[in-house]
């Protein structure tokens, strides 16, 4: 099975790399649809128009289009603002497995080079060190009022004295959704009420799952949770697998941290108890059908087309706090884009960044975004949206682990075994069987992989020293 999966991934990667410059890679979905523009976005004079004669079309390389699509027909506030300032957004479609090879092929060939690429956990500092992302200091001034609030966050994305990321906003990586009617019917404590009272901890989470699974009758098999939550449980400690020293601009391993070990051991025990469903299910409704009490994912897994129906009574809560030291911590995605090396569209890039930043921070546009979200998720409640905004707000510390983005060796499944990334092994294999069917303890995983992580970190720190300083 491992060989077949690795071969399939290699074929996908090869096809994606070969697609650079081809019309097939750039075509949008051929399915027709009517964009949803029921909610008006007011024009703004806080942003300058793209100068006449400047190249005004940015090309985004990604898996899903920034422009409206059949799956997401609502035009975003930031795109509306950008178009009003004379901008256009092109799209170079790629695949999940092929996105980095596809981007590398374009940059190395210096042909049809796209302009922007989603910042994600796997892309920094990797793409900067591989010469595929360029600094943004020429187009973003962090002393300007629009950017001062995120200057400290931007400083986390510095290499060689230069910024590579303009933080536009922050997006909680995963929350937990559940059916409130089911919780009531089972006589369980309601996680939302625990969250409101500051009592939503990993200990309470485990107790509720044990009671739910223990209530199963006959041949029914129940599970406590499915989805994406294991890195977030670890990071709720305030610790990450890799440390970053902003003053020295160097990385170091944190695998010996006792709090990380504590959570890894907890997850190991929960899986041994049969509480964790480790299969890929894909959205909340399907997880509930599979007798899972909780489903953890980013909001896409339980909103819009994956959201509740009219008769549903769903609730969302954050990832539970670390029991030994409860804090408001969330694993956060920094919303931003990397500026691809070879792109020379400074004016359009500057305008796009400013439109995004304004859309995410100005109270008027934030309200517009809320209305757009609720229109596309009509059976979300205000309560659910408020929880999401709370976790995404200033009261929660936004934690980011660089481990995925250190190098291909830590973030690319193809660089490890074609199935799972090295960083996911560290986060997950103490709580689920590996490809050989063995569930290892955290101590075993740490002993097996520490030398590899140390080696990668050593190389990354040496490569940082080779970057030109400005």
CORJO-V718073 format. One record per residue. PHI is phi in radians with two decimals (none if undefined). OMEGA is omega in radians with two decimals (* if undefined). NEAR is the number of other ideal C-beta (glycine too) atoms within 8 Angstrom. Layout:
<<PHI | OMEGA | NEAR> <PHI | OMEGA | NEAR>>
//
This chain:
<<none | 3.13 | 5> <-1.07 | -3.12 | 9> <-1.12 | -3.14 | 6> <-1.11 | -3.13 | 7> <-1.14 | -3.14 | 10> <-1.14 | 3.11 | 12> <-1.12 | 3.13 | 9> <-1.07 | 3.13 | 8> <-1.12 | 3.13 | 13> <-1.13 | 3.11 | 10> <-1.13 | 3.12 | 8> <-1.05 | -3.14 | 11> <-1.09 | -3.13 | 12> <-1.11 | 3.11 | 9> <-1.11 | -3.14 | 9> <-1.15 | 3.14 | 15> <-1.09 | -3.13 | 12> <-1.22 | -3.04 | 8> <-1.41 | -3.10 | 13> <-1.03 | 3.13 | 12> <1.55 | -3.12 | 8> <-1.51 | -3.14 | 8> <-1.16 | -3.13 | 5> <-1.09 | -3.13 | 6> <-1.26 | -3.03 | 13> <-1.75 | -3.07 | 9> <-1.14 | 3.02 | 7> <-1.46 | 3.13 | 8> <-1.00 | -3.14 | 6> <-1.40 | -3.14 | 5> <-1.26 | -3.12 | 5> <-1.42 | 3.10 | 4> <-2.83 | 3.11 | 8> <-1.92 | 3.12 | 4> <-1.03 | 3.13 | 8> <-1.60 | 3.13 | 10> <-2.36 | -3.11 | 6> <-1.31 | -3.05 | 4> <-1.88 | -3.03 | 9> <-1.32 | 3.07 | 4> <-1.91 | -3.11 | 9> <-1.20 | 3.09 | 5> <-1.24 | -3.12 | 6> <-2.33 | 3.03 | 9> <-1.87 | 3.13 | 4> <-1.41 | -3.10 | 7> <-2.20 | 3.12 | 11> <-1.34 | 3.05 | 5> <-1.23 | 3.03 | 7> <-1.16 | -3.06 | 11> <-1.02 | 3.11 | 6> <-1.06 | -3.14 | 3> <1.63 | 3.09 | 3> <-1.35 | 3.08 | 9> <-1.18 | -2.98 | 7> <-1.79 | -3.10 | 10> <-1.88 | 3.03 | 10> <-1.62 | 3.08 | 13> <-1.94 | 3.12 | 12> <-1.68 | 3.05 | 15> <-1.78 | -3.08 | 13> <-2.98 | -3.10 | 13> <-1.54 | 3.14 | 7> <-2.14 | -3.05 | 7> <-1.24 | 2.98 | 11> <-1.30 | 3.06 | 9> <-1.19 | 3.08 | 9> <-0.99 | 3.11 | 10> <-2.38 | -3.14 | 11> <-1.08 | 3.13 | 7> <-1.28 | 3.14 | 7> <-2.32 | -2.97 | 8> <-1.32 | -3.08 | 11> <-1.39 | 3.09 | 12> <-1.26 | -3.09 | 9> <-1.21 | 3.11 | 10> <-1.07 | -3.09 | 11> <-1.13 | 3.12 | 12> <-1.20 | 3.09 | 12> <-1.05 | 3.11 | 10> <-1.11 | -3.12 | 16> <-1.10 | 3.12 | 12> <-1.15 | 3.11 | 10> <-1.14 | 3.12 | 8> <-1.61 | 3.06 | 12> <1.67 | -3.09 | 8> <-1.61 | 3.04 | 14> <-2.35 | -3.14 | 7> <-2.12 | 3.04 | 13> <-1.55 | -3.04 | 9> <-2.45 | 3.01 | 12> <-1.95 | -3.07 | 14> <-1.32 | 3.04 | 10> <-2.34 | -3.11 | 13> <-2.14 | -3.14 | 9> <-1.04 | -3.10 | 5> <-1.32 | -3.04 | 10> <-1.78 | -2.95 | 14> <-1.08 | -3.09 | 14> <-1.33 | 3.09 | 11> <-1.17 | 3.12 | 11> <-1.11 | 3.12 | 17> <-1.11 | -3.14 | 15> <-1.06 | -3.14 | 11> <-1.07 | 3.13 | 12> <-1.16 | -3.10 | 15> <-1.18 | -3.10 | 13> <-1.19 | 3.13 | 6> <-1.38 | -3.06 | 9> <0.89 | -3.11 | 6> <-2.36 | -3.14 | 7> <0.90 | -3.11 | 9> <-1.19 | 3.08 | 11> <-1.24 | -3.07 | 13> <-1.82 | -3.06 | 12> <-2.35 | -3.11 | 15> <-2.47 | -3.13 | 15> <-1.01 | 2.93 | 8> <-1.24 | 3.02 | 11> <-2.52 | -3.03 | 7> <-1.10 | -3.08 | 9> <-1.57 | -2.96 | 10> <-1.74 | 3.13 | 13> <-2.34 | 0.12 | 13> <-1.52 | -2.98 | 13> <-0.91 | -3.05 | 13> <-1.20 | 3.08 | 13> <-1.18 | -3.13 | 13> <-1.23 | 3.11 | 12> <-1.57 | 3.08 | 7> <1.28 | 3.13 | 6> <-1.89 | 3.07 | 11> <-2.20 | -3.12 | 12> <-2.06 | -3.14 | 9> <-1.11 | -3.07 | 9> <-1.99 | -3.02 | 13> <-1.07 | 3.13 | 8> <-1.28 | -3.07 | 5> <-2.10 | 3.12 | 9> <-2.23 | 3.10 | 11> <-1.84 | -3.05 | 5> <-1.30 | 3.01 | 10> <-1.56 | 3.08 | 6> <-1.25 | -3.11 | 7> <-0.94 | -3.12 | 4> <-1.12 | -2.99 | 9> <-2.02 | -3.01 | 14> <-1.04 | -3.09 | 9> <-1.17 | -3.09 | 5> <-2.00 | -3.12 | 10> <-1.08 | 3.13 | 10> <-1.08 | 3.09 | 6> <-1.15 | 3.13 | 10> <-1.11 | 3.14 | 15> <-1.13 | 3.07 | 9> <-1.22 | -3.11 | 9> <-1.92 | 3.11 | 13> <-1.87 | 3.00 | 12> <-2.42 | 3.13 | 12> <1.05 | 3.11 | 10> <1.38 | -3.11 | 6> <-2.17 | 3.13 | 11> <-1.49 | 3.07 | 13> <-1.99 | -3.05 | 15> <-2.40 | 2.96 | 12> <-1.83 | -3.13 | 12> <-1.09 | -3.11 | 12> <-1.62 | 3.13 | 10> <-2.99 | 3.12 | 10> <-2.26 | -3.04 | 10> <-2.30 | -3.13 | 10> <-1.00 | -3.04 | 16> <-1.26 | -3.10 | 11> <-2.76 | 2.96 | 13> <-2.26 | -3.12 | 15> <-1.94 | 3.10 | 15> <-1.99 | 3.13 | 13> <-2.68 | 3.12 | 13> <-1.56 | -3.08 | 9> <-1.11 | 3.12 | 11> <-1.11 | 3.12 | 7> <-1.17 | 3.11 | 10> <-1.04 | 3.12 | 13> <-1.12 | -3.09 | 9> <-1.12 | -3.12 | 6> <-1.52 | -3.13 | 9> <1.22 | -3.11 | 4> <-1.58 | 2.99 | 9> <-1.12 | -3.09 | 9> <-1.49 | -3.13 | 10> <-1.00 | -3.14 | 16> <-1.12 | 3.12 | 12> <-1.14 | 3.07 | 8> <-1.10 | 3.11 | 13> <-1.08 | 3.13 | 12> <-1.05 | -3.08 | 6> <-1.57 | -3.14 | 6> <1.24 | -3.08 | 6> <-2.05 | -3.08 | 7> <-1.48 | -3.10 | 12> <-2.07 | 3.13 | 12> <-1.15 | 3.08 | 13> <-1.13 | 3.10 | 7> <-1.11 | 3.11 | 13> <-0.99 | -3.12 | 12> <-1.15 | 3.13 | 12> <-1.06 | -3.12 | 9> <-1.13 | 3.13 | 13> <-1.11 | -3.14 | 14> <-1.07 | -3.13 | 11> <-1.16 | -3.13 | 10> <-1.11 | -3.13 | 12> <-1.14 | 3.14 | 14> <-1.20 | 3.13 | 6> <-1.41 | -3.11 | 8> <-1.08 | 3.14 | 9> <-2.07 | 3.09 | 4> <1.05 | -3.12 | 4> <-1.60 | -3.11 | 3> <-1.14 | 3.09 | 7> <-1.87 | 3.13 | 6> <-1.98 | 3.07 | 11> <-2.33 | 3.11 | 14> <-1.41 | -3.03 | 16> <-2.73 | 3.00 | 15> <-2.42 | 3.01 | 14> <2.10 | -2.97 | 12> <-2.05 | -3.03 | 10> <-2.68 | -3.00 | 11> <-1.16 | 3.04 | 10> <-1.04 | -3.11 | 12> <-1.17 | 3.08 | 14> <-1.08 | 3.11 | 13> <-1.13 | -3.05 | 14> <-1.27 | 3.06 | 13> <-1.11 | 3.07 | 14> <-1.28 | -3.01 | 13> <1.50 | -3.11 | 11> <-2.03 | 3.09 | 9> <-2.30 | -3.09 | 12> <-1.11 | -3.12 | 13> <-2.22 | 3.06 | 14> <-1.62 | 3.06 | 8> <-2.24 | 3.11 | 8> <-1.69 | -3.05 | 9> <-1.18 | -3.11 | 8> <-1.28 | -3.14 | 4> <-1.67 | 3.13 | 5> <1.03 | -3.12 | 9> <-2.27 | 3.12 | 8> <-1.85 | 3.08 | 11> <-2.65 | -3.13 | 8> <-1.35 | 3.10 | 11> <-2.25 | -3.04 | 11> <-1.22 | -3.12 | 11> <-1.55 | -3.08 | 7> <-1.11 | -3.09 | 9> <-1.20 | 3.12 | 6> <-1.23 | 3.05 | 12> <-1.04 | 3.13 | 14> <-1.07 | -3.12 | 12> <-1.09 | -3.13 | 10> <-1.24 | 3.10 | 14> <-1.05 | 3.12 | 13> <-1.18 | 3.08 | 11> <-1.09 | 3.14 | 11> <-1.13 | 3.07 | 13> <-1.00 | -3.10 | 13> <-1.16 | -3.13 | 8> <-1.09 | 3.11 | 13> <-1.23 | 3.10 | 13> <-1.08 | 3.10 | 7> <-1.39 | 3.14 | 8> <1.43 | -3.08 | 7> <-1.55 | -3.04 | 12> <-1.83 | 3.00 | 13> <-1.68 | -3.03 | 11> <-1.65 | 3.10 | 8> <-1.35 | 3.00 | 6> <-1.46 | -3.13 | 3> <-1.83 | 2.92 | 12> <1.99 | 3.04 | 5> <-2.83 | -3.00 | 11> <-1.11 | -3.05 | 12> <-1.06 | 3.13 | 7> <-1.18 | 3.10 | 9> <-1.14 | 3.11 | 13> <-1.13 | 3.10 | 11> <-1.11 | 3.13 | 6> <-1.53 | 3.09 | 11> <1.14 | 3.03 | 9> <-1.69 | 3.12 | 14> <-1.23 | -3.09 | 13> <-2.03 | 3.01 | 13> <-2.28 | -3.10 | 17> <-1.99 | -3.13 | 14> <-3.03 | 2.90 | 14> <-1.14 | -3.00 | 11> <-1.04 | -3.13 | 9> <-1.02 | -3.07 | 8> <-1.34 | -3.14 | 13> <-2.59 | 3.04 | 14> <-2.36 | -3.13 | 11> <0.87 | -3.10 | 9> <-1.12 | 3.13 | 4> <-1.69 | -3.03 | 10> <-1.45 | -3.12 | 11> <-1.21 | 3.02 | 8> <-1.61 | -3.03 | 6> <-1.02 | -3.06 | 4> <-1.57 | -3.11 | 4> <-1.45 | 3.09 | 8> <-2.28 | -3.09 | 8> <-1.63 | 3.02 | 12> <-2.34 | 3.07 | 13> <-2.17 | 3.08 | 11> <-2.46 | 3.08 | 13> <-1.20 | 2.91 | 13> <-1.03 | -3.07 | 12> <-1.08 | -3.08 | 13> <-1.28 | 3.07 | 12> <-1.10 | -2.99 | 14> <-1.09 | -3.07 | 7> <-1.25 | -3.12 | 5> <-2.67 | -3.05 | 7> <-1.11 | 3.09 | 7> <-2.43 | 3.05 | 9> <-1.49 | -3.11 | 7> <-2.26 | 3.06 | 13> <-2.33 | 2.97 | 15> <-1.24 | -2.98 | 13> <-2.05 | 2.92 | 13> <-1.62 | 3.02 | 10> <-1.34 | 3.13 | 14> <-1.28 | 3.08 | 11> <-3.00 | 3.13 | 9> <-2.34 | 3.00 | 10> <-1.52 | 3.11 | 16> <-1.54 | -3.00 | 14> <-1.29 | 3.11 | 16> <-1.11 | -3.08 | 10> <1.88 | 3.06 | 8> <-1.31 | -3.13 | 12> <-2.11 | -3.07 | 5> <-1.56 | -3.05 | 12> <-1.00 | -3.07 | 8> <-1.12 | -3.14 | 11> <-1.19 | 3.12 | 15> <-1.12 | 3.13 | 15> <-1.04 | 3.13 | 10> <-1.11 | -3.13 | 16> <-1.09 | 3.12 | 14> <-1.04 | -3.11 | 14> <-1.20 | 3.09 | 11> <-1.10 | 3.12 | 15> <-1.13 | -3.10 | 12> <-1.07 | 3.14 | 13> <-1.15 | -3.13 | 15> <-1.08 | -3.08 | 14> <-1.52 | -3.01 | 12> <-2.08 | -3.11 | 10> <-1.21 | -3.08 | 9> <-0.96 | -3.13 | 5> <-1.11 | -3.10 | 7> <-1.31 | 3.05 | 14> <-1.11 | 3.10 | 11> <-1.18 | 3.07 | 8> <-1.08 | 3.13 | 12> <-1.10 | 3.09 | 12> <-1.08 | 3.14 | 9> <-1.10 | 3.12 | 9> <-1.11 | 3.13 | 12> <-1.08 | -3.08 | 11> <-1.20 | 3.08 | 10> <-1.16 | -3.13 | 11> <-1.49 | 3.05 | 12> <-2.23 | -2.91 | 10> <-1.12 | -3.11 | 7> <-1.89 | 2.87 | 9> <-1.23 | 3.07 | 11> <-1.68 | 3.04 | 6> <-1.03 | 3.12 | 5> <-1.04 | -3.14 | 8> <-1.07 | -3.13 | 11> <-1.12 | -3.14 | 12> <-1.12 | 3.09 | 8> <-1.10 | 3.13 | 15> <-1.05 | 3.13 | 12> <-1.20 | 3.10 | 8> <-1.11 | -3.11 | 9> <-1.16 | 3.14 | 11> <-1.52 | -3.03 | 12> <-1.60 | -3.01 | 7> <-1.23 | -3.12 | 3> <-1.29 | -3.13 | 5> <-1.77 | 3.04 | 14> <-1.29 | -3.10 | 8> <-1.62 | -3.07 | 9> <-1.75 | -3.09 | 11> <-2.41 | 3.11 | 10> <-1.81 | -3.11 | 13> <-1.33 | -2.97 | 12> <-1.02 | -3.14 | 13> <-1.07 | -3.00 | 11> <-1.75 | -3.14 | 13> <-1.09 | -2.97 | 15> <-2.93 | 3.02 | 10> <-0.96 | -3.07 | 8> <-1.11 | -3.11 | 11> <-1.82 | -3.04 | 15> <-2.00 | -3.05 | 16> <-1.79 | 3.11 | 11> <-0.96 | -3.13 | 12> <-1.14 | 3.14 | 10> <-1.40 | 3.14 | 10> <-1.85 | 3.13 | 12> <-2.49 | 3.12 | 8> <1.39 | -3.07 | 11> <-2.16 | -3.05 | 10> <-2.41 | 3.12 | 9> <-1.33 | 3.14 | 13> <-0.98 | -3.13 | 13> <-1.12 | 3.09 | 12> <-1.15 | 3.05 | 10> <-1.03 | -3.13 | 13> <-1.09 | -3.08 | 13> <-1.36 | -2.85 | 10> <-2.02 | -2.93 | 11> <-1.34 | 2.99 | 12> <-1.42 | -3.07 | 12> <-2.17 | 3.06 | 13> <-2.79 | 3.12 | 9> <-1.14 | 3.04 | 7> <-1.43 | -3.06 | 10> <-1.14 | 3.06 | 8> <-1.54 | 3.12 | 5> <1.51 | -3.11 | 5> <-1.82 | 3.02 | 6> <-1.71 | -3.07 | 11> <-1.62 | 3.05 | 10> <-1.34 | 3.10 | 8> <-1.06 | 3.13 | 12> <-1.07 | 3.11 | 7> <-1.15 | -3.13 | 8> <-1.11 | -3.13 | 14> <-1.09 | -3.13 | 11> <-1.12 | -3.08 | 7> <-1.25 | -2.94 | 7> <-2.02 | -3.09 | 12> <-1.04 | -3.09 | 10> <-1.11 | 3.11 | 6> <-1.10 | 3.14 | 9> <-1.10 | 3.12 | 16> <-1.05 | -3.14 | 9> <-1.17 | 3.11 | 8> <-1.08 | -3.13 | 12> <-1.07 | 3.11 | 13> <-1.05 | 3.13 | 8> <-1.14 | 3.14 | 9> <-1.08 | 3.14 | 13> <-1.10 | 3.08 | 10> <-1.22 | 3.14 | 8> <-1.18 | 3.09 | 9> <-1.08 | -3.13 | 13> <-1.13 | -3.11 | 6> <-1.48 | 3.14 | 5> <-1.22 | 3.07 | 11> <-1.17 | 3.11 | 4> <-1.67 | 3.08 | 6> <-2.31 | * | 7>>
//
